[in-house]
Every structure is written in structure tokens, then in C-alpha cells.
Amino acid sequence: MTKDQIVKRLEEIIETINKAQDDVTSGLIQDLSFMDKDVAQVCGDIIKLEPKDAAAVQPIMADMISRLEGLAQSLQSFKETFNQSE
């Protein structure tokens, strides 16, 4: 993949994360099992880039990671709230 293709894919993944975050806020949980494979594929493609291009992708990659961490925290909070209500 080219740098631009990777950036586009990262933007798509971020969009999916944002939608999942909105859903969790609304009390809905999506099946995100496919995300592991998608993220691993993009990471593998980034490793193949020239160092200059890989550095250019770093900010959006960091944004994606931050959003994934936020989603993980939201899912954990949802789980704890759900378990308390049982």
C-alpha cells in the first residue's frame, strides 16, 4: 500500500472506532472482532513504507491508537455498569 492508501485506511478505521464509541454511549455494543485483523494489516503495511512516509503516517496512527484506548475504556465502563445492574 502507498502512504496515501494507508492514511485513507487509517481514517476508515478511525471512523469505525468513532461509530463504535457513539454506539457504546447509546448503550449498544458492536462486534469489532474484525478490527484486530484490520489494524494488524495496516501496521504491517506501515512497516513496509520508506522511513519518511512512515513518519508522515505516525500522527494519524497515534490518533487511531488514542481512540482505540478511549473505546476500550468506554467498553470497560459499560461492562462494569452492566455487571452491577444484574
C-alpha positions as CSV (number, residue, x, y, z in Angstrom):
1,M,0.0,0.0,0.0
2,T,1.1,3.6,-0.6
3,K,1.2,6.2,2.2
4,D,-2.0,7.8,0.9
5,Q,-3.8,4.4,0.8
6,I,-2.6,3.7,4.4
7,V,-3.8,7.2,5.5
8,K,-7.2,6.5,3.9
9,R,-7.4,3.1,5.6
10,L,-6.5,4.6,9.0
11,E,-9.2,7.3,8.5
12,E,-11.7,4.5,7.8
13,I,-10.7,2.6,10.9
14,I,-11.0,5.8,13.0
15,E,-14.5,6.3,11.6
16,T,-15.4,2.8,12.7
17,I,-14.0,3.4,16.1
18,N,-15.9,6.7,16.4
19,K,-19.1,5.0,15.4
20,A,-18.5,2.2,18.0
21,Q,-17.8,4.9,20.6
22,D,-21.1,6.6,19.8
23,D,-22.9,3.2,20.0
24,V,-21.4,2.4,23.4
25,T,-22.5,5.8,24.6
26,S,-26.0,4.9,23.4
27,G,-25.8,1.5,25.1
28,L,-25.2,-0.5,22.0
29,I,-22.2,-2.9,21.6
30,Q,-20.9,-3.7,18.1
31,D,-18.9,-6.8,17.1
32,L,-15.5,-5.4,16.4
33,S,-13.7,-8.7,16.2
34,F,-12.6,-7.8,12.6
35,M,-10.6,-4.8,13.9
36,D,-7.6,-6.9,15.1
37,K,-7.0,-8.1,11.6
38,D,-7.5,-4.7,10.0
39,V,-5.2,-2.9,12.4
40,A,-2.6,-5.6,12.1
41,Q,-2.7,-5.4,8.3
42,V,-2.3,-1.6,8.4
43,C,0.6,-1.9,10.8
44,G,2.3,-4.4,8.5
45,D,1.8,-2.1,5.6
46,I,3.3,0.8,7.6
47,I,6.4,-1.2,8.4
48,K,7.0,-1.6,4.6
49,L,6.9,2.1,3.9
50,E,10.0,4.2,3.4
51,P,11.0,5.9,6.7
52,K,9.9,9.4,5.5
53,D,6.5,8.1,4.6
54,A,6.2,6.0,7.8
55,A,6.9,9.2,9.8
56,A,4.2,11.1,7.9
57,V,1.7,8.4,8.9
58,Q,2.6,8.5,12.6
59,P,0.3,11.3,13.7
60,I,-2.9,9.6,12.3
61,M,-1.6,6.3,13.7
62,A,-1.3,7.9,17.1
63,D,-4.8,9.3,16.8
64,M,-6.2,5.9,16.0
65,I,-4.4,4.3,19.0
66,S,-5.7,7.0,21.3
67,R,-9.2,6.5,20.0
68,L,-8.9,2.7,20.5
69,E,-7.8,3.3,24.0
70,G,-10.7,5.5,24.7
71,L,-13.1,2.9,23.2
72,A,-11.5,0.2,25.4
73,Q,-12.1,2.4,28.5
74,S,-15.7,3.0,27.4
75,L,-16.3,-0.7,26.9
76,Q,-14.8,-1.5,30.3
77,S,-17.1,1.1,31.9
78,F,-20.1,-0.3,30.1
79,K,-19.2,-3.8,31.2
80,E,-18.9,-2.7,34.8
81,T,-22.2,-0.8,34.8
82,F,-23.9,-3.8,33.1
83,N,-22.5,-6.2,35.7
84,Q,-23.7,-4.0,38.5
85,S,-27.2,-4.0,37.2
86,E,-27.5,-7.7,37.1
